[in-house]
C-alpha cells in the first residue's frame, strides 16, 4: 500500500487505463447516515455513473467517447453527493499511515528502498512501455490504433492467498497492478 501511495504522489499511474477499464471513475454516494451511503450511483436502468470531464454531468460509464473525471462531485436529488471511487482511493492511500517511514518498521524494508521500488515499478511500466501497432476495439466499441502494454507482471497464488490475511494482500497487489495499468495488458499479466 505504501508503493501505491508513492506512485500516486509521484503521478506515476495510468489514469487513462483506470478511466477506461476499471470502476475507479464510478461515482460513489456520500450521504452519511442514509441507506445509500457508500453505494455506486446508478441511473434508472442500473448503469453505474461517471462524471463527464467536459460538462460535469453524470453519465453511464458505458457511454462511448466520454472521458470520465477522476475527481469532482455531483449533488444528488435525494441528498448527499457522489464522487469518483478514485477520489476515495486517493484519500485513503495518501494517509500518512501508508508513508514509507510509517510502513518501514512493519515490513522490515527501509523507507528509501520502498521509494526506490516504487520508482523502479514506474520506470518499467512507463519508460519501457510496450506498444503493439494493432488496431482493436474495446468493450465500449471504441477503436484504438495500438495496444499499450506495461512490462510489470506480478504473481499471487497459493502462497499469499492461503495465508489468513491473504485476501487483503492479494487485493493490495492487484490495486497496485491496476494503478500501473498492467492487468490484461501486454507484458503485464501472467496466465498459466
Buried (B, 14 or more C-beta within 10 A) or exposed (E): BBBBBBBBBEEBBBBEBBBBBBBBBBBBBBBEEBEBEEEBBBEEEEBBBBBBBEEEEBBBBEEEEBBBBBEBBBEBEEEBBBBBBBBBBBEEBBEEEBBBEBBBEEEEBEBEBBBBBBBEBBEBBBEEBBEEEEEEEEEBEEEEEEBBBBBBBBEBEEEBEEEEEBEEBBEBBEBBBBBBBBBEBBBBBEEE
